[in-house]
Amino acid sequence: MTTFGSKRIVTGAKYGLRDWLAQRVTALLMALFTIVLLVQVLLPGPLGYERWAGIFSQQWMKVITFALIVSLAYHAWVGVRDIWMDYVKPVGVRLALHIFTLVWLVGCAGWAIQVLWRL
């Protein structure tokens, strides 16, 4: 159906306000995490492995770091997915890039969480 002689192409993409808001919320979470980490690092004392391990061995820090990892992965997914959808026209190539991106981000998040909970 056309309106006023123009054709509307529906691509099936479900991004827009929701993903714009997700980008802002995840960016805010990452900024807050950075502030919390800076406060921890700027406390008096030598900055070495023991200090870093001590910071991330606390349960509350593990929880907010876990939230950061999930936020970062979702933030990256939305951004990279939008790039693939906007600039890669062949559907097969775009699908392959989407799958590769998802596998890569899930793998990176899984690895980061494994490292975090080893401390």
C-alpha positions as CSV (number, residue, x, y, z in Angstrom):
1,M,0.0,0.0,0.0
2,T,1.4,3.4,-0.9
3,T,0.6,6.7,0.6
4,F,0.9,9.8,-1.6
5,G,2.7,7.8,-4.3
6,S,5.7,6.8,-2.1
7,K,6.6,3.2,-1.3
8,R,7.5,2.2,2.2
9,I,10.0,-0.5,2.5
10,V,9.7,-2.6,5.7
11,T,13.0,-4.2,6.6
12,G,11.9,-6.1,9.7
13,A,14.5,-4.3,11.8
14,K,13.2,-3.7,15.4
15,Y,15.6,-1.1,16.5
16,G,15.0,2.5,17.1
17,L,14.0,4.2,20.3
18,R,14.4,1.0,22.4
19,D,18.0,0.5,21.2
20,W,18.8,4.2,21.4
21,L,17.7,4.1,25.0
22,A,19.6,0.8,25.6
23,Q,22.8,2.4,24.3
24,R,22.4,5.4,26.7
25,V,21.5,3.2,29.7
26,T,24.4,0.8,29.1
27,A,26.8,3.8,28.5
28,L,25.6,5.3,31.8
29,L,26.2,2.0,33.6
30,M,29.7,1.8,32.2
31,A,30.5,5.4,33.2
32,L,29.3,4.7,36.8
33,F,31.4,1.6,36.9
34,T,34.4,3.6,35.8
35,I,33.8,6.1,38.6
36,V,33.5,3.3,41.2
37,L,36.7,1.7,39.9
38,L,38.6,5.0,39.9
39,V,37.6,5.6,43.5
40,Q,38.9,2.1,44.4
41,V,42.2,2.7,42.6
42,L,42.8,6.2,43.9
43,L,42.6,5.1,47.6
44,P,46.0,5.2,49.3
45,G,48.3,2.3,49.0
46,P,50.5,0.6,46.4
47,L,48.9,-0.4,43.2
48,G,49.9,-3.9,42.2
49,Y,48.4,-7.3,41.6
50,E,47.4,-7.8,45.2
51,R,45.4,-4.5,45.2
52,W,43.7,-5.3,41.9
53,A,42.9,-8.8,43.1
54,G,41.6,-7.4,46.4
55,I,39.3,-4.9,44.6
56,F,37.7,-7.6,42.4
57,S,37.6,-10.3,45.1
58,Q,34.8,-8.4,47.0
59,Q,31.4,-9.8,46.1
60,W,29.8,-6.4,45.5
61,M,32.5,-5.5,43.0
62,K,32.1,-8.8,41.2
63,V,28.4,-8.1,40.9
64,I,28.8,-4.7,39.4
65,T,31.6,-5.9,37.2
66,F,29.3,-8.7,36.0
67,A,26.7,-6.0,35.2
68,L,29.4,-4.1,33.3
69,I,30.4,-7.1,31.2
70,V,26.7,-7.7,30.3
71,S,26.2,-4.0,29.6
72,L,29.3,-3.8,27.5
73,A,28.4,-6.8,25.4
74,Y,24.9,-5.6,24.8
75,H,26.1,-2.0,24.0
76,A,28.6,-3.5,21.5
77,W,26.0,-5.8,20.0
78,V,23.5,-2.9,19.3
79,G,26.2,-0.7,17.8
80,V,27.8,-3.4,15.6
81,R,24.5,-4.8,14.6
82,D,23.3,-1.4,13.4
83,I,26.5,-1.0,11.4
84,W,26.0,-4.4,9.7
85,M,22.3,-3.6,9.0
86,D,23.0,-0.1,7.6
87,Y,26.1,-0.8,5.5
88,V,26.1,-4.5,4.5
89,K,23.5,-5.1,1.8
90,P,23.9,-8.8,0.9
91,V,21.6,-10.7,3.3
92,G,23.9,-13.8,3.5
93,V,27.0,-11.7,4.4
94,R,25.0,-9.7,6.9
95,L,23.6,-12.8,8.5
96,A,27.1,-14.3,8.7
97,L,28.5,-11.1,10.3
98,H,25.6,-11.0,12.8
99,I,26.3,-14.6,13.8
100,F,30.1,-14.0,14.0
101,T,29.5,-10.9,16.1
102,L,27.1,-12.7,18.5
103,V,29.5,-15.7,19.0
104,W,32.4,-13.3,19.5
105,L,30.6,-11.2,22.1
106,V,29.2,-14.1,24.0
107,G,32.7,-15.7,24.0
108,C,34.4,-12.5,25.2
109,A,31.7,-12.0,27.9
110,G,32.0,-15.7,29.0
111,W,35.8,-15.4,29.2
112,A,35.6,-12.1,31.2
113,I,33.1,-13.6,33.6
114,Q,35.3,-16.7,34.1
115,V,38.3,-14.5,34.8
116,L,36.3,-12.4,37.2
117,W,35.0,-15.4,39.2
118,R,38.5,-17.0,39.4
119,L,39.8,-14.2,41.6
